[in-house]
């Protein structure tokens, strides 16, 4: 029995994917063997390839959902037949990638779902499936990278208390609430941590984001968006999470939280006070969240080193294994744009992401 895999063709145009057959990998004692059923495409996938972070032959993909085929001898909490989703650091070498028929998975970035009520049939391709419970393989594939990212950010960099009573009078500002990560961050901030949530998004997304937990919505296109946010949260915006992460959005996040003395900010592109117009008299903690480090990997990301640490792993692991699991049934996935089954849809997905033709939805597809 062979394993169908998708690898980087070496072409940085619009034909990034090469499909081949290889042997099914042997399961290490501390890992799982998963049979992939559905997959989600993320911007990090194509950027690794086009920006030279992954050589020719690198196995593609970061997000997958499927069924556990085999459990390593040292792994606890999983068994053959479990329905799971998994995030991995793909697109960098010939061994690791989520876009495979069979793949080795680290339990530290794997979510197990309740089989009761889980719908195993494929969602209709060629159309968009609306927001809903995470009870399909496509929905499960769409959330894991986002939840790992949020777990690392909220538990380690923002250091949000897991005691909801501590957060009753505190606000978090989420810039980019309609992004894939922002959509999940709103839910986690409200459901898991009990924070008051201010989110930015264009007006067309406001009703949807209120329905999933945002207390206040501000249109980032408004010239006075920062002033609106200050008027809402004042000195109680203790946390800021930039899900867009460019210099302009991070500047806005920084400015909007200026009335809070003790504030912690985080972003996903290694931005610091050196990248914005910062007040030298203001003391602000600024994190740099990169999901890949949660397994202990130190990552050289385009010349910028991002380090793991025992403290980081401990905070993230507590979130992943103790705090998050009870809330998984309450979370919802974003709109899912379901592509044609088959790994041929990988290049279609990458093209749509590269050309910024995706807004408020995740691109997902099945292997067959």
RACORWO-V671131 format. One record per helix or strand of 3 or more residues. SS is the DSSP state (helix for helix, strand for strand). FROM is the first residue (numbers start at 0). LEN is the number of residues. Records with the same first field share a line. If there is no record, write none. Layout:
SS: FROM-LEN, FROM-LEN
This chain:
strand: 1-7, 16-7, 30-11, 62-9, 82-5, 101-5, 109-4, 126-3, 170-5, 195-5, 215-3, 236-6, 263-4, 284-4, 298-3, 303-3, 334-4, 360-6
helix: 42-8, 106-3, 136-5, 143-14, 163-4, 179-13, 202-9, 224-12, 246-10, 272-3, 290-5, 309-14, 324-6, 344-10
